[in-house]
Amino acid sequence: MKDNGFGEIQAQLIERKRRLSDTLNSGKAAAGLAQLLIKVDAALERINIGSYGICEVCHEPIERDRLVADPLVTFCLGDLDKTQQKLLEDDLNLASKIQNKLLPENNIKHGGYEISYHYSPAGPVSGDYCDIVLSKNNSEGIFFILGDITGKGIAASMLVSHLHALFHSLIDLNLPLVKLMKRANRLFCESALYSHFVTLICGKLNGGGEVEVCNAGHCLPILIRKDGIVPLDSNGLPLGLFHQSEYTVSKFYLDREESIFIYSDGLSEARRDEEEFGVERINRIASLNYYSRPVEIINYFKSSLNEFIGNSTGQDDLTLMSIKRME
């Protein structure tokens, strides 16, 4: 079978075909799955003969990000009729509203901590996951989560919703953080397509300034102390790669006025021409903000980023989070 530059999509379609076939053979298939299997077979055949990714109307290449989000599309956006365009627009707007409803309360003050965040999708929806969860079993416990799913568009936003439900369910079980992460990884592996994974930071703020952090392959968080900054190492693989991945937890204490700054790669990899915003710049800005409150740190980074990128386009999803011990 030919690849034609669509090897990853081809593997995704083969996996979909396997799952559909297994479901149909089990006798428990829902209506419409047989037709979906026909569409998957047709897409695989188009890859085989070299016509995959070509619009059936204008015969030009279909937008790559649309194929990644939905490997069964056969038309360019420009060749959708007005009714189809309106339906697509309505779906995106609804998805955006749903995603915004899942965001946590901002500028939280709880248990001696203050937390602020900024969440900015590159398009109507985002592949970044941002959450703050107050533990029901511990009045002082606060979970903070920031993740970045591979890919963009509706598919990535659906996985963000899935992660939201997954973590909220696991946090209610009052598991130790390392077990929570291990179980989250296994459940994500079982429910997501093999082509999708998520880099993610999950941490817990306890009483007395004790902090636990597990970094599953994400951008390194920054601990902002009075005498300088300390990048916190990554100590695990991204979620969704291997069922049996092991995770470890870093533990440290925040003194009063000390902060943690977390971000997605929409900050570090933002570009102006051939130059990246970069980790060195992030560390330098963080080192200047020991006395700043979380919302001020967020605003400082936003203004620095806007100044850097200017009129540049095509930026990625952006999520920033700042956590400060106030008492």
PASEKOL-592343 format. One record per residue (C-alpha): residue in one letter; x, y, z. Coordinates in steps of 0.2 Angstrom, whole numbers, plus 5000, padded with zeros to 4 digits. Example, Ala and Ser with C-alpha at 12.3 -4.5 7.8 and 13.67 -1.06 7.14 Angstrom:
<rs>
A506249785039S506849955036
</rs>
This chain:
<rs>
M500050005000K500750174995D501150315008N501150464997G501650575012F500050515022G500850375032E500250435049I498450465043Q498550295034A498950215050Q497550305059L496350245046I496950065047E496650075066R494950145063K494550005051R495049875064R493949945078L492449965066S492649785060D492849715077T491249815083L490249755067N490849575070S490249575088G488449605083K488349765094A488649895081A487550055081A486650105065G487850195052L489450105057A489349995041Q489250155030L490750235040L491750075037I491450095018K492050275019V493650225029D493950085015A493750215002A494950335010L496250195011E495950154993R496250334988I497950334998N498350164988I498050244971G498850414975S497250524974Y497050544993G496950724999I496350794982C494750894982E493350804972V492750974965C494251084961H495550944961E496751044972P497550984988I496450985003E497051085018R498250975028D497551015045R495850965040L496450795034V497350775051A495750825060D494550715049P495450595037L493750565028V493550745021T493450745002F493150934999C494151095002L493451225013G493251344998D492151214989L490851185002D489251264998K488451395009T487451275019Q488951165022Q489951315027K488651385039L488451205047L490351205049E490451375057D489051335069D489951175074L491551275078N490651405087L489751275098A491351185101S492151345106K490751385119I490851215126Q492751225128N492651395137K491351325149L492651195154L493951325159P494151345178E493751505188N495251635185N496151735198I495851605212K496351645230H496251485241G497251405255G498551545255Y498851535236E498451645222I498251575204S497951665187Y498051595170H497851655152Y497051545138S497151595120P496651465106A497551495089G495851465081P494051435087V494551295098S496151245107G497251085110D497851155126Y497151095143C497051215157D496251165174I496251215193V495351095204L495051115222S495150955231K493450895239N494450785252N495650915258S495151095261E496951155257G497351045242I497351125225F497751035209F498351135194I498551055177L499151125160G499351005145D499651015126I498850885114T499650845098G498750915083K497451055082G495651085078I494050995083A494950825086A496150905098S494851005107M493850845109L495350765118V495450915129S493650885135H494050705138L495550745148H494550865158A493250735163L494650605166F495650715178H494050775187S493550595190L495250535196I495550685208D493950635217L494750465221N496050555232L497450455224P499250495227L499850605213V501050475205K499650345205L498450475198M499650515183K499950325180R498050295179A497750445168N499050385156R498350215155L496550275152F497050405139C498050265130E496450155130S495350295123A496350405112L497050365094Y498850305094S499350465084H498850575098F499750605115V499850745127T501250835136L500650885153I501050955170C499950905185G500350975202K499650985219L499751135231N499651075250G499651165266G501251255272G501951285255E502251105251V502051075232E502050915222V502350915203C502350785190N502950835172A502450715158G503650785145H502950965145C503951125144L504951145160P503951245174I504951385182L505151415201I505351595204R506351625220K507051785228D508851725224G508351675206I507451555195V507451365195P506851265180L505951105186D506450945177S505250835167N505050665175G503950565164L503450525146P501950615138L500250535141G499650425128L501250345122F501450185132H500150095143Q501450055156S502350225158E503050255175Y502950435183T503850515198V503450665208S504550815212K504250885230F504751055236Y504151205246L503651375241D504051515253R502951665255E503051775239E503851635228S502951585212I502851445199F502651495181I501951365168Y501651385150S501251295134D502451295119G501351425111L502551545121S504251465119E504051425101A503151585095R504151655080R504651815072D505351775056E506651645060E506851685078E505951595092F505351685108G506351545117V506651475134E508051595138R506951745136I505551665146N506851635161R507451815160I505651885161A505251765175S506851825185L506152005184N504451955192Y504851895210Y503752025218S502352025205R500651955208P500051805197V498951915186E500452045184I501651905179I500351845166N500152015159Y502052045158F502251885147K500751935136S501452105133S503252035130L502551905118N501452035108E502952155107F504052005100I502851935087G502152105081N501152065065S501751885063T500351765060G500051575062Q500451565080D500051415091D498851395105L499451485120T499151445139L500051535154M499851495172S500551585187I500451515205K501051615220R501051585239M500351735247E500251675265
</rs>
